[in-house]
Amino acid sequence: MESSTLDSHPKPSASNVFTLESPFPIYALAESSSSSTGSPRLAIGSFLEEYTNKVDIVAFDEETQNFHSNPSLSFDHPYPPTKLMFHPSSKSPDLLASSGDFLRLWEIHPNNTVEPRAVLNNSKTSEFCAPLTSFDWNEAEPRRIGTSSIDTTCTIWDIERGTVETQLIAHDKEVYDIAWGEAGVFASVSADGSVRIFDLRDKEHSTIIYESPQPETPLLRLAWNKQDLRYMATILMDNNKVVILDIRSPTMPVAELQRHRASVNAIAWAPQSCRHICSAGDDSQALIWELPTVADPSGIDPILAYSAGSEINQLQWSATQPDWIAIAFGNKIQLLKV
């Protein structure tokens, strides 16, 4: 049976798509709920090839269907942030974390001002640092943030104490992403082409659960399914596939989603469903997939397709806003109601 083309798949109606234009190209993107209204809130990081970059925090008003920016919620950031995340808990204090040269914490005050809270640097011997490619905030233990670096390490920070809990040489090459599973278990992906799982109770060992079929093909992103921790997803550099892994059966993917027409750049599991995942890429498409309980030999088609104006490089599907997917392309952000 021939697989149907993307064009036959349902798309979000135009009335469910809301666009924000930024004066800068955008890379980093975080999504959460506004502490006051419960509406979507976004942190947007610029991508400028210079030292001084920007982070803007904007709110979306669901009633008026407009974005609201506030100059006092815009601040300078050293280098382009590689990732932004709001504190996983809605309890105060209202924190935003960013990675780049260092891991930084920013506090968002109720009077709509932003203050630097901490700069976390584990380099004791030099003013120079190995850039951080990504980080993940531990939902089960929010005092923990894990960072990944081009120096082959992952570092686990206790942000309440401002100290390093542990630093591991995680891979043979640059580490590109990190994701928490349980409170003390995280996984990472690397330019060495492997997905590895680490348990903080046994720091000497790691488990390789997947390696790129082509030797040394870097793995760029990793998403752990918070609704079913048996499953995670990764993407390969310059590849149109999303690889779905079951940690109980290492080495062999349980599914490969191959309907993108160009490289995939971002993946996010649905926060409220264990069988849905969204992917976005250089074909300007954001695709939502429903994973079948039994694999279909002819491949899996997406259940929803959205075409953006250009290559999508970032995607967020927040647990606090399960009805909204945020995507970034060029200098635009779009919120998609799903």
Disulfide bonds with the S-S distance in Angstrom:
none
